[in-house]
Amino acid sequence: IEVTYNAEKTYQQMVDLIRRNPDINAIYSTTGMQIQLAKAIEDTGKAGKIRAVVFDQNDEIFQYIKKGIIAAAIDHDPFSQGHDPIIYMYNHLVAGVPLSPNRIKCKASVVDFDNINERVSVE
């Protein structure tokens, strides 16, 4: 589904999606509305039945991982995506350092139930 940046509308779209597809067992979300997805899964009674994989990591997402509602959260390293390209370009423009003809890979990490305690303090 196409997700908007209206939290209530996104939540309702997710609830509708889940109710229209009772056999759904996984949802992959690339938007910034992961919490609405998690709430929709929880509110429709599908926790443990639908495995959600989302992008970004924060304390609220970590809580949903601990609850078993979000299966995994992927994080792209914003520093590698934002800072490093600027440094490469600066060095190229100012010092004449050639840009690499190869793809420059960005780090990524995945947090799930197995490694959640490495990311958050145990309560």
Helices and strands as residue ranges (DSSP letters): H 7-20, E 26-29, H 34-43, E 51-55, H 59-66, E 70-76, H 78-95, E 108-112, H 116-119
